[in-house]
Amino acid sequence: MRISVTKEFHWEAAHRLTDYIGACANIHGHSYRAEVTVSCLDATPGMLINGMIMDFTEMKFIIDGWIHSNWDHALIINQVDIELIDLISKIKQRTYIMSCNTTAENMAMKLMHEINAIFDLSDQGYRIIKVRLWETENNSVEVISE
């Protein structure tokens, strides 16, 4: 039997896309939302601690901590966007530099990678199986661990 828990997170951030023709090449902001799903691959009632896969409070503390330390109210920048990086460094704005374009897809993959690195629950039979990230109210992407 497999059982999963999902928690939702919210933050505000700005970005722009590099090598892109269109409105998103300009700096603009989003009210981001993400759902993170943790799954126990072989759940039995005796395996769960206090009947839980993971305490929602622990998920909130760890994942919110990463999001708020890195992305919340930040300008998220692609490392090749040198002109913007130079400008922002002069005015001391909060930034997060990614090694790729700051698309919702890349941000969702980055969030999954960072959360998996923090939790590293694979030896306990748990893993992050899905991150769904909304860039707008109507547009979202999903990263699903196979």
Short mmCIF file of the C-alpha atoms (twelve columns), coordinates in Angstrom:
data_MODEL
# 
_entry.id   MODEL 
# 
loop_
_atom_site.group_PDB 
_atom_site.id 
_atom_site.type_symbol 
_atom_site.label_atom_id 
_atom_site.label_alt_id 
_atom_site.label_comp_id 
_atom_site.label_asym_id 
_atom_site.label_seq_id 
_atom_site.Cartn_x 
_atom_site.Cartn_y 
_atom_site.Cartn_z 
_atom_site.pdbx_PDB_model_num 
ATOM 1   C CA . MET A 1   0.000  0.000  0.000   1 
ATOM 2   C CA . ARG A 2   1.218  3.490  -0.809  1 
ATOM 3   C CA . ILE A 3   0.150  6.579  1.104   1 
ATOM 4   C CA . SER A 4   1.048  10.207 0.436   1 
ATOM 5   C CA . VAL A 5   0.721  13.578 2.145   1 
ATOM 6   C CA . THR A 6   0.670  16.941 0.416   1 
ATOM 7   C CA . LYS A 7   1.330  20.401 1.821   1 
ATOM 8   C CA . GLU A 8   0.874  23.749 0.092   1 
ATOM 9   C CA . PHE A 9   3.286  26.707 0.232   1 
ATOM 10  C CA . HIS A 10  2.993  30.357 -0.921  1 
ATOM 11  C CA . TRP A 11  5.523  33.112 -1.664  1 
ATOM 12  C CA . GLU A 12  6.071  36.228 -3.747  1 
ATOM 13  C CA . ALA A 13  8.990  36.630 -6.148  1 
ATOM 14  C CA . ALA A 14  10.062 38.295 -9.382  1 
ATOM 15  C CA . HIS A 15  12.011 37.024 -12.369 1 
ATOM 16  C CA . ARG A 16  12.503 37.444 -16.083 1 
ATOM 17  C CA . LEU A 17  13.208 34.925 -18.796 1 
ATOM 18  C CA . THR A 18  16.427 35.037 -20.782 1 
ATOM 19  C CA . ASP A 19  16.600 34.112 -24.473 1 
ATOM 20  C CA . TYR A 20  12.876 34.721 -24.709 1 
ATOM 21  C CA . ILE A 21  10.853 37.016 -26.944 1 
ATOM 22  C CA . GLY A 22  7.705  38.251 -25.249 1 
ATOM 23  C CA . ALA A 23  6.409  39.978 -22.134 1 
ATOM 24  C CA . CYS A 24  8.160  37.548 -19.764 1 
ATOM 25  C CA . ALA A 25  11.546 38.835 -20.933 1 
ATOM 26  C CA . ASN A 26  10.772 41.830 -18.692 1 
ATOM 27  C CA . ILE A 27  11.167 41.727 -14.915 1 
ATOM 28  C CA . HIS A 28  7.789  40.828 -13.434 1 
ATOM 29  C CA . GLY A 29  6.413  39.239 -10.289 1 
ATOM 30  C CA . HIS A 30  4.250  36.296 -9.338  1 
ATOM 31  C CA . SER A 31  2.369  35.027 -6.333  1 
ATOM 32  C CA . TYR A 32  3.815  31.525 -6.443  1 
ATOM 33  C CA . ARG A 33  2.168  28.490 -4.919  1 
ATOM 34  C CA . ALA A 34  3.575  24.986 -4.639  1 
ATOM 35  C CA . GLU A 35  2.256  21.655 -3.470  1 
ATOM 36  C CA . VAL A 36  4.828  19.160 -2.232  1 
ATOM 37  C CA . THR A 37  3.840  15.496 -1.949  1 
ATOM 38  C CA . VAL A 38  5.734  12.996 0.219   1 
ATOM 39  C CA . SER A 39  4.931  9.323  -0.216  1 
ATOM 40  C CA . CYS A 40  5.578  6.193  1.807   1 
ATOM 41  C CA . LEU A 41  6.123  3.460  -0.751  1 
ATOM 42  C CA . ASP A 42  5.191  0.508  1.449   1 
ATOM 43  C CA . ALA A 43  2.849  1.820  4.120   1 
ATOM 44  C CA . THR A 44  1.515  -0.399 6.861   1 
ATOM 45  C CA . PRO A 45  -0.166 0.869  10.043  1 
ATOM 46  C CA . GLY A 46  2.782  -0.250 12.198  1 
ATOM 47  C CA . MET A 47  5.348  1.461  9.968   1 
ATOM 48  C CA . LEU A 48  3.937  4.954  10.407  1 
ATOM 49  C CA . ILE A 49  5.100  7.003  13.397  1 
ATOM 50  C CA . ASN A 50  1.994  8.039  15.339  1 
ATOM 51  C CA . GLY A 51  0.001  6.988  12.281  1 
ATOM 52  C CA . MET A 52  1.647  9.699  10.132  1 
ATOM 53  C CA . ILE A 53  3.987  9.612  7.161   1 
ATOM 54  C CA . MET A 54  5.346  12.982 8.149   1 
ATOM 55  C CA . ASP A 55  4.126  15.681 10.487  1 
ATOM 56  C CA . PHE A 56  2.697  18.606 8.479   1 
ATOM 57  C CA . THR A 57  4.363  20.989 10.937  1 
ATOM 58  C CA . GLU A 58  7.774  19.476 10.155  1 
ATOM 59  C CA . MET A 59  7.098  19.764 6.411   1 
ATOM 60  C CA . LYS A 60  6.092  23.409 6.853   1 
ATOM 61  C CA . PHE A 61  9.137  24.246 8.939   1 
ATOM 62  C CA . ILE A 62  11.663 22.639 6.580   1 
ATOM 63  C CA . ILE A 63  10.174 23.501 3.187   1 
ATOM 64  C CA . ASP A 64  8.918  26.967 4.131   1 
ATOM 65  C CA . GLY A 65  12.356 27.585 5.603   1 
ATOM 66  C CA . TRP A 66  14.077 26.862 2.292   1 
ATOM 67  C CA . ILE A 67  11.558 28.820 0.228   1 
ATOM 68  C CA . HIS A 68  11.600 31.859 2.499   1 
ATOM 69  C CA . SER A 69  15.395 31.848 2.842   1 
ATOM 70  C CA . ASN A 70  15.931 31.692 -0.905  1 
ATOM 71  C CA . TRP A 71  12.942 32.731 -3.031  1 
ATOM 72  C CA . ASP A 72  10.445 34.715 -0.970  1 
ATOM 73  C CA . HIS A 73  10.407 38.388 -2.056  1 
ATOM 74  C CA . ALA A 74  13.531 37.784 -4.134  1 
ATOM 75  C CA . LEU A 75  14.464 38.453 -7.723  1 
ATOM 76  C CA . ILE A 76  15.233 35.033 -9.192  1 
ATOM 77  C CA . ILE A 77  17.845 35.367 -11.918 1 
ATOM 78  C CA . ASN A 78  19.433 33.080 -14.514 1 
ATOM 79  C CA . GLN A 79  23.214 33.061 -14.052 1 
ATOM 80  C CA . VAL A 80  23.697 34.099 -17.696 1 
ATOM 81  C CA . ASP A 81  21.760 37.325 -17.092 1 
ATOM 82  C CA . ILE A 82  25.002 39.184 -16.283 1 
ATOM 83  C CA . GLU A 83  23.624 42.661 -16.999 1 
ATOM 84  C CA . LEU A 84  20.821 42.208 -14.467 1 
ATOM 85  C CA . ILE A 85  23.106 40.561 -11.904 1 
ATOM 86  C CA . ASP A 86  25.512 43.529 -12.138 1 
ATOM 87  C CA . LEU A 87  22.676 46.035 -11.776 1 
ATOM 88  C CA . ILE A 88  21.081 44.267 -8.804  1 
ATOM 89  C CA . SER A 89  24.416 43.909 -6.998  1 
ATOM 90  C CA . LYS A 90  24.758 47.711 -7.006  1 
ATOM 91  C CA . ILE A 91  21.402 48.300 -5.339  1 
ATOM 92  C CA . LYS A 92  21.661 45.381 -2.889  1 
ATOM 93  C CA . GLN A 93  18.353 43.670 -3.670  1 
ATOM 94  C CA . ARG A 94  17.571 40.150 -2.490  1 
ATOM 95  C CA . THR A 95  18.402 37.741 -5.314  1 
ATOM 96  C CA . TYR A 96  18.582 34.033 -5.992  1 
ATOM 97  C CA . ILE A 97  20.728 32.993 -8.944  1 
ATOM 98  C CA . MET A 98  19.795 29.813 -10.800 1 
ATOM 99  C CA . SER A 99  22.007 27.885 -13.202 1 
ATOM 100 C CA . CYS A 100 19.220 27.875 -15.811 1 
ATOM 101 C CA . ASN A 101 16.340 29.962 -17.081 1 
ATOM 102 C CA . THR A 102 13.843 30.872 -14.354 1 
ATOM 103 C CA . THR A 103 10.831 29.137 -15.890 1 
ATOM 104 C CA . ALA A 104 8.177  27.508 -13.712 1 
ATOM 105 C CA . GLU A 105 9.423  24.123 -14.942 1 
ATOM 106 C CA . ASN A 106 12.999 24.797 -13.863 1 
ATOM 107 C CA . MET A 107 11.892 26.269 -10.543 1 
ATOM 108 C CA . ALA A 108 9.735  23.208 -9.796  1 
ATOM 109 C CA . MET A 109 12.667 20.891 -10.568 1 
ATOM 110 C CA . LYS A 110 14.973 23.012 -8.390  1 
ATOM 111 C CA . LEU A 111 12.497 22.927 -5.510  1 
ATOM 112 C CA . MET A 112 12.184 19.133 -5.769  1 
ATOM 113 C CA . HIS A 113 15.977 18.764 -5.830  1 
ATOM 114 C CA . GLU A 114 16.471 21.009 -2.805  1 
ATOM 115 C CA . ILE A 115 13.706 19.346 -0.789  1 
ATOM 116 C CA . ASN A 116 15.029 15.870 -1.556  1 
ATOM 117 C CA . ALA A 117 18.496 16.993 -0.448  1 
ATOM 118 C CA . ILE A 118 17.085 18.324 2.826   1 
ATOM 119 C CA . PHE A 119 14.858 15.376 3.663   1 
ATOM 120 C CA . ASP A 120 16.852 12.418 2.225   1 
ATOM 121 C CA . LEU A 121 14.248 9.949  3.436   1 
ATOM 122 C CA . SER A 122 14.884 7.224  0.846   1 
ATOM 123 C CA . ASP A 123 16.475 4.877  3.400   1 
ATOM 124 C CA . GLN A 124 13.251 5.101  5.426   1 
ATOM 125 C CA . GLY A 125 10.985 4.222  2.495   1 
ATOM 126 C CA . TYR A 126 9.797  7.798  1.931   1 
ATOM 127 C CA . ARG A 127 10.417 10.174 -0.924  1 
ATOM 128 C CA . ILE A 128 9.217  13.402 -2.455  1 
ATOM 129 C CA . ILE A 129 7.165  12.155 -5.383  1 
ATOM 130 C CA . LYS A 130 5.674  15.372 -6.714  1 
ATOM 131 C CA . VAL A 131 6.106  19.128 -6.751  1 
ATOM 132 C CA . ARG A 132 3.390  21.150 -8.419  1 
ATOM 133 C CA . LEU A 133 4.215  24.822 -8.851  1 
ATOM 134 C CA . TRP A 134 1.745  27.536 -9.855  1 
ATOM 135 C CA . GLU A 135 3.219  30.621 -11.445 1 
ATOM 136 C CA . THR A 136 -0.231 32.170 -11.808 1 
ATOM 137 C CA . GLU A 137 -3.684 31.188 -10.626 1 
ATOM 138 C CA . ASN A 138 -4.301 29.344 -13.910 1 
ATOM 139 C CA . ASN A 139 -0.839 28.053 -14.887 1 
ATOM 140 C CA . SER A 140 1.055  25.280 -13.145 1 
ATOM 141 C CA . VAL A 141 3.704  22.663 -13.808 1 
ATOM 142 C CA . GLU A 142 4.325  19.321 -12.154 1 
ATOM 143 C CA . VAL A 143 7.542  17.473 -11.521 1 
ATOM 144 C CA . ILE A 144 6.863  13.835 -10.755 1 
ATOM 145 C CA . SER A 145 9.553  11.511 -9.464  1 
ATOM 146 C CA . GLU A 146 9.496  8.183  -11.254 1 
# 
